[in-house]
């Protein structure tokens, strides 16, 4: 499996919150890199943990979220870049083992 791209992670993330977006009257194509899913009320604090777990499980990230700035934890662009970077790091570590 190749390293996931930011776009793949973004598509997966939006797929996971589609119903919540619809309930909030937001179309998935209206979500940009600056959209704060937590701040906009799309997800609550439990939803944050759920999304982190789903993304970690799907893309093989070793639940290493402690160094992401909590202020941007669920801002779509930074979240997806962070996840893609850590997925590549995990992939590189496995390749070198």
VMD Tcl script that builds the backbone (N, CA, C; Angstrom):
set m [mol new atoms 291]
animate dup $m
set s [atomselect $m all]
$s set {name element resname resid chain x y z} {
  {N N UNK 1 A 0.847 -1.185 0.000}
  {CA C UNK 1 A 0.000 0.000 0.000}
  {C C UNK 1 A 0.888 1.241 0.000}
  {N N UNK 2 A 0.546 2.194 -0.852}
  {CA C UNK 2 A 1.335 3.415 -0.903}
  {C C UNK 2 A 0.927 4.350 0.229}
  {N N UNK 3 A 1.802 5.308 0.467}
  {CA C UNK 3 A 1.513 6.293 1.514}
  {C C UNK 3 A 0.249 7.063 1.144}
  {N N UNK 4 A -0.611 7.292 2.128}
  {CA C UNK 4 A -1.824 8.061 1.837}
  {C C UNK 4 A -1.487 9.526 1.583}
  {N N UNK 5 A -2.226 10.112 0.693}
  {CA C UNK 5 A -2.042 11.531 0.410}
  {C C UNK 5 A -2.981 12.347 1.299}
  {N N UNK 6 A -2.688 13.610 1.359}
  {CA C UNK 6 A -3.554 14.534 2.089}
  {C C UNK 6 A -4.977 14.480 1.517}
  {N N UNK 7 A -5.080 14.387 0.197}
  {CA C UNK 7 A -6.394 14.343 -0.458}
  {C C UNK 7 A -7.168 13.080 -0.080}
  {N N UNK 8 A -6.474 11.954 0.014}
  {CA C UNK 8 A -7.136 10.702 0.409}
  {C C UNK 8 A -7.648 10.790 1.848}
  {N N UNK 9 A -6.840 11.362 2.697}
  {CA C UNK 9 A -7.248 11.511 4.096}
  {C C UNK 9 A -8.425 12.474 4.198}
  {N N UNK 10 A -8.371 13.553 3.444}
  {CA C UNK 10 A -9.466 14.525 3.423}
  {C C UNK 10 A -10.769 13.867 2.965}
  {N N UNK 11 A -10.706 13.099 1.888}
  {CA C UNK 11 A -11.902 12.416 1.369}
  {C C UNK 11 A -12.471 11.460 2.420}
  {N N UNK 12 A -11.597 10.722 3.081}
  {CA C UNK 12 A -12.043 9.798 4.126}
  {C C UNK 12 A -12.674 10.563 5.286}
  {N N UNK 13 A -12.029 11.638 5.713}
  {CA C UNK 13 A -12.530 12.449 6.821}
  {C C UNK 13 A -13.921 12.990 6.498}
  {N N UNK 14 A -14.083 13.553 5.315}
  {CA C UNK 14 A -15.377 14.116 4.937}
  {C C UNK 14 A -16.444 13.039 4.803}
  {N N UNK 15 A -16.039 11.869 4.343}
  {CA C UNK 15 A -16.979 10.750 4.264}
  {C C UNK 15 A -17.503 10.399 5.661}
  {N N UNK 16 A -16.623 10.464 6.640}
  {CA C UNK 16 A -17.001 10.112 8.013}
  {C C UNK 16 A -17.967 11.128 8.631}
  {N N UNK 17 A -17.930 12.366 8.173}
  {CA C UNK 17 A -18.768 13.407 8.776}
  {C C UNK 17 A -19.879 13.888 7.841}
  {N N UNK 18 A -20.143 13.159 6.770}
  {CA C UNK 18 A -21.145 13.587 5.793}
  {C C UNK 18 A -22.500 13.850 6.434}
  {N N UNK 19 A -22.979 12.927 7.242}
  {CA C UNK 19 A -24.292 13.108 7.868}
  {C C UNK 19 A -24.300 14.321 8.796}
  {N N UNK 20 A -23.220 14.514 9.524}
  {CA C UNK 20 A -23.131 15.657 10.434}
  {C C UNK 20 A -23.086 16.972 9.658}
  {N N UNK 21 A -22.381 16.955 8.522}
  {CA C UNK 21 A -22.351 18.145 7.679}
  {C C UNK 21 A -23.749 18.468 7.160}
  {N N UNK 22 A -24.443 17.449 6.680}
  {CA C UNK 22 A -25.796 17.647 6.165}
  {C C UNK 22 A -26.718 18.182 7.250}
  {N N UNK 23 A -26.600 17.644 8.466}
  {CA C UNK 23 A -27.437 18.108 9.574}
  {C C UNK 23 A -27.174 19.574 9.897}
  {N N UNK 24 A -25.947 20.022 9.650}
  {CA C UNK 24 A -25.582 21.414 9.908}
  {C C UNK 24 A -25.845 22.303 8.696}
  {N N UNK 25 A -26.361 21.709 7.607}
  {CA C UNK 25 A -26.642 22.480 6.407}
  {C C UNK 25 A -25.411 22.852 5.613}
  {N N UNK 26 A -24.360 22.038 5.729}
  {CA C UNK 26 A -23.106 22.303 5.030}
  {C C UNK 26 A -22.868 21.180 4.016}
  {N N UNK 27 A -22.658 21.565 2.774}
  {CA C UNK 27 A -22.327 20.582 1.744}
  {C C UNK 27 A -20.848 20.239 1.839}
  {N N UNK 28 A -20.483 18.976 1.605}
  {CA C UNK 28 A -19.064 18.604 1.677}
  {C C UNK 28 A -18.163 19.451 0.790}
  {N N UNK 29 A -18.664 19.906 -0.365}
  {CA C UNK 29 A -17.819 20.720 -1.246}
  {C C UNK 29 A -17.646 22.153 -0.733}
  {N N UNK 30 A -18.377 22.517 0.323}
  {CA C UNK 30 A -18.206 23.825 0.952}
  {C C UNK 30 A -17.122 23.806 2.027}
  {N N UNK 31 A -16.656 22.616 2.362}
  {CA C UNK 31 A -15.624 22.472 3.391}
  {C C UNK 31 A -14.270 22.747 2.756}
  {N N UNK 32 A -13.565 23.753 3.273}
  {CA C UNK 32 A -12.238 24.060 2.752}
  {C C UNK 32 A -11.182 23.773 3.825}
  {N N UNK 33 A -9.942 24.076 3.509}
  {CA C UNK 33 A -8.845 23.782 4.433}
  {C C UNK 33 A -8.955 24.526 5.759}
  {N N UNK 34 A -9.667 25.635 5.776}
  {CA C UNK 34 A -9.791 26.431 6.993}
  {C C UNK 34 A -11.018 26.076 7.838}
  {N N UNK 35 A -11.810 25.121 7.381}
  {CA C UNK 35 A -13.007 24.730 8.128}
  {C C UNK 35 A -12.614 24.016 9.407}
  {N N UNK 36 A -13.102 24.530 10.514}
  {CA C UNK 36 A -12.866 23.935 11.834}
  {C C UNK 36 A -14.095 23.115 12.194}
  {N N UNK 37 A -13.998 21.799 12.058}
  {CA C UNK 37 A -15.142 20.932 12.301}
  {C C UNK 37 A -15.625 20.999 13.746}
  {N N UNK 38 A -14.716 21.173 14.667}
  {CA C UNK 38 A -15.095 21.301 16.076}
  {C C UNK 38 A -15.695 22.682 16.325}
  {N N UNK 39 A -15.019 23.713 15.885}
  {CA C UNK 39 A -15.484 25.083 16.093}
  {C C UNK 39 A -16.813 25.374 15.419}
  {N N UNK 40 A -17.076 24.726 14.288}
  {CA C UNK 40 A -18.329 24.932 13.564}
  {C C UNK 40 A -19.461 24.079 14.121}
  {N N UNK 41 A -19.151 23.258 15.120}
  {CA C UNK 41 A -20.179 22.414 15.726}
  {C C UNK 41 A -20.528 21.177 14.913}
  {N N UNK 42 A -19.705 20.841 13.933}
  {CA C UNK 42 A -19.940 19.639 13.130}
  {C C UNK 42 A -19.672 18.395 13.976}
  {N N UNK 43 A -18.639 18.448 14.792}
  {CA C UNK 43 A -18.336 17.366 15.731}
  {C C UNK 43 A -18.153 17.965 17.119}
  {N N UNK 44 A -18.392 17.124 18.122}
  {CA C UNK 44 A -18.142 17.535 19.502}
  {C C UNK 44 A -16.838 16.891 19.965}
  {N N UNK 45 A -16.504 17.037 21.239}
  {CA C UNK 45 A -15.226 16.518 21.722}
  {C C UNK 45 A -15.123 15.000 21.566}
  {N N UNK 46 A -16.214 14.291 21.738}
  {CA C UNK 46 A -16.196 12.845 21.519}
  {C C UNK 46 A -15.983 12.544 20.035}
  {N N UNK 47 A -16.580 13.356 19.182}
  {CA C UNK 47 A -16.397 13.196 17.744}
  {C C UNK 47 A -14.966 13.415 17.313}
  {N N UNK 48 A -14.266 14.317 17.995}
  {CA C UNK 48 A -12.845 14.547 17.711}
  {C C UNK 48 A -12.072 13.259 17.940}
  {N N UNK 49 A -12.292 12.647 19.094}
  {CA C UNK 49 A -11.597 11.399 19.419}
  {C C UNK 49 A -11.958 10.297 18.433}
  {N N UNK 50 A -13.222 10.237 18.069}
  {CA C UNK 50 A -13.676 9.229 17.114}
  {C C UNK 50 A -12.980 9.403 15.764}
  {N N UNK 51 A -12.917 10.641 15.272}
  {CA C UNK 51 A -12.266 10.886 13.981}
  {C C UNK 51 A -10.777 10.600 14.027}
  {N N UNK 52 A -10.128 10.968 15.113}
  {CA C UNK 52 A -8.704 10.669 15.255}
  {C C UNK 52 A -8.473 9.159 15.209}
  {N N UNK 53 A -9.324 8.406 15.892}
  {CA C UNK 53 A -9.199 6.945 15.919}
  {C C UNK 53 A -9.472 6.347 14.544}
  {N N UNK 54 A -10.529 6.800 13.888}
  {CA C UNK 54 A -10.854 6.280 12.554}
  {C C UNK 54 A -9.738 6.539 11.559}
  {N N UNK 55 A -9.212 7.752 11.559}
  {CA C UNK 55 A -8.120 8.096 10.636}
  {C C UNK 55 A -6.867 7.296 10.983}
  {N N UNK 56 A -6.575 7.166 12.270}
  {CA C UNK 56 A -5.406 6.380 12.697}
  {C C UNK 56 A -5.522 4.934 12.244}
  {N N UNK 57 A -6.683 4.346 12.459}
  {CA C UNK 57 A -6.894 2.946 12.076}
  {C C UNK 57 A -6.840 2.760 10.567}
  {N N UNK 58 A -7.470 3.647 9.838}
  {CA C UNK 58 A -7.555 3.512 8.389}
  {C C UNK 58 A -6.204 3.712 7.706}
  {N N UNK 59 A -5.394 4.639 8.221}
  {CA C UNK 59 A -4.148 4.985 7.542}
  {C C UNK 59 A -2.895 4.547 8.288}
  {N N UNK 60 A -3.061 3.746 9.329}
  {CA C UNK 60 A -1.917 3.158 10.013}
  {C C UNK 60 A -1.096 4.117 10.842}
  {N N UNK 61 A -1.728 5.154 11.357}
  {CA C UNK 61 A -1.025 6.100 12.215}
  {C C UNK 61 A -1.070 5.548 13.629}
  {N N UNK 62 A 0.065 5.545 14.283}
  {CA C UNK 62 A 0.153 4.956 15.613}
  {C C UNK 62 A -0.380 5.880 16.707}
  {N N UNK 63 A -1.570 6.431 16.472}
  {CA C UNK 63 A -2.232 7.291 17.461}
  {C C UNK 63 A -1.297 8.322 18.070}
  {N N UNK 64 A -0.448 8.877 17.249}
  {CA C UNK 64 A 0.524 9.868 17.708}
  {C C UNK 64 A 0.014 11.266 17.390}
  {N N UNK 65 A -0.934 11.739 18.184}
  {CA C UNK 65 A -1.558 13.025 17.935}
  {C C UNK 65 A -1.143 14.072 18.969}
  {N N UNK 66 A -0.246 13.710 19.886}
  {CA C UNK 66 A 0.035 14.633 20.985}
  {C C UNK 66 A 0.789 15.891 20.575}
  {N N UNK 67 A 1.447 15.885 19.424}
  {CA C UNK 67 A 2.195 17.085 19.063}
  {C C UNK 67 A 1.468 17.997 18.075}
  {N N UNK 68 A 0.189 17.737 17.821}
  {CA C UNK 68 A -0.588 18.656 16.989}
  {C C UNK 68 A -1.173 19.743 17.900}
  {N N UNK 69 A -1.143 20.962 17.428}
  {CA C UNK 69 A -1.666 22.090 18.175}
  {C C UNK 69 A -3.171 21.903 18.392}
  {N N UNK 70 A -3.643 21.872 19.641}
  {CA C UNK 70 A -5.070 21.666 19.906}
  {C C UNK 70 A -5.976 22.715 19.255}
  {N N UNK 71 A -5.437 23.899 18.989}
  {CA C UNK 71 A -6.228 24.955 18.354}
  {C C UNK 71 A -6.600 24.604 16.913}
  {N N UNK 72 A -5.808 23.734 16.283}
  {CA C UNK 72 A -6.080 23.368 14.892}
  {C C UNK 72 A -6.385 21.877 14.739}
  {N N UNK 73 A -6.712 21.247 15.846}
  {CA C UNK 73 A -6.897 19.793 15.840}
  {C C UNK 73 A -7.864 19.318 14.771}
  {N N UNK 74 A -8.977 19.997 14.601}
  {CA C UNK 74 A -9.903 19.571 13.562}
  {C C UNK 74 A -10.184 20.650 12.527}
  {N N UNK 75 A -9.171 21.457 12.264}
  {CA C UNK 75 A -9.218 22.319 11.087}
  {C C UNK 75 A -8.789 21.405 9.943}
  {N N UNK 76 A -9.620 21.288 8.945}
  {CA C UNK 76 A -9.480 20.237 7.928}
  {C C UNK 76 A -8.090 20.189 7.290}
  {N N UNK 77 A -7.578 21.289 6.797}
  {CA C UNK 77 A -6.277 21.278 6.112}
  {C C UNK 77 A -5.140 20.809 7.004}
  {N N UNK 78 A -4.919 21.473 8.146}
  {CA C UNK 78 A -3.830 21.049 9.028}
  {C C UNK 78 A -3.990 19.610 9.532}
  {N N UNK 79 A -5.217 19.215 9.829}
  {CA C UNK 79 A -5.469 17.847 10.293}
  {C C UNK 79 A -5.034 16.837 9.239}
  {N N UNK 80 A -5.435 17.064 7.999}
  {CA C UNK 80 A -5.103 16.126 6.923}
  {C C UNK 80 A -3.610 16.114 6.619}
  {N N UNK 81 A -2.972 17.285 6.640}
  {CA C UNK 81 A -1.519 17.335 6.416}
  {C C UNK 81 A -0.781 16.591 7.528}
  {N N UNK 82 A -1.200 16.807 8.762}
  {CA C UNK 82 A -0.587 16.145 9.907}
  {C C UNK 82 A -0.721 14.631 9.775}
  {N N UNK 83 A -1.928 14.163 9.464}
  {CA C UNK 83 A -2.161 12.722 9.334}
  {C C UNK 83 A -1.335 12.131 8.202}
  {N N UNK 84 A -1.267 12.815 7.066}
  {CA C UNK 84 A -0.479 12.309 5.934}
  {C C UNK 84 A 0.996 12.249 6.289}
  {N N UNK 85 A 1.492 13.273 6.965}
  {CA C UNK 85 A 2.898 13.294 7.367}
  {C C UNK 85 A 3.206 12.133 8.316}
  {N N UNK 86 A 2.342 11.907 9.288}
  {CA C UNK 86 A 2.591 10.834 10.247}
  {C C UNK 86 A 2.408 9.453 9.637}
  {N N UNK 87 A 1.523 9.324 8.681}
  {CA C UNK 87 A 1.377 8.049 7.980}
  {C C UNK 87 A 2.652 7.744 7.193}
  {N N UNK 88 A 3.249 8.773 6.567}
  {CA C UNK 88 A 4.516 8.568 5.845}
  {C C UNK 88 A 5.635 8.197 6.810}
  {N N UNK 89 A 5.666 8.858 7.986}
  {CA C UNK 89 A 6.682 8.553 8.984}
  {C C UNK 89 A 6.598 7.103 9.441}
  {N N UNK 90 A 5.378 6.640 9.697}
  {CA C UNK 90 A 5.173 5.252 10.141}
  {C C UNK 90 A 5.592 4.293 9.030}
  {N N UNK 91 A 5.237 4.629 7.791}
  {CA C UNK 91 A 5.598 3.795 6.655}
  {C C UNK 91 A 7.114 3.712 6.499}
  {N N UNK 92 A 7.803 4.837 6.664}
  {CA C UNK 92 A 9.262 4.859 6.542}
  {C C UNK 92 A 9.916 4.053 7.679}
  {N N UNK 93 A 9.370 4.149 8.882}
  {CA C UNK 93 A 9.906 3.376 10.006}
  {C C UNK 93 A 9.764 1.884 9.759}
  {N N UNK 94 A 8.623 1.486 9.230}
  {CA C UNK 94 A 8.394 0.046 8.949}
  {C C UNK 94 A 9.314 -0.442 7.849}
  {N N UNK 95 A 9.565 0.401 6.846}
  {CA C UNK 95 A 10.434 0.018 5.743}
  {C C UNK 95 A 11.868 -0.150 6.183}
  {N N UNK 96 A 12.282 0.642 7.172}
  {CA C UNK 96 A 13.677 0.568 7.625}
  {C C UNK 96 A 13.903 -0.527 8.667}
  {N N UNK 97 A 12.846 -1.131 9.131}
  {CA C UNK 97 A 12.980 -2.201 10.157}
  {C C UNK 97 A 13.310 -3.530 9.524}
}
mol reanalyze $m
mol bondsrecalc $m
mol representation Tube
mol addrep $m
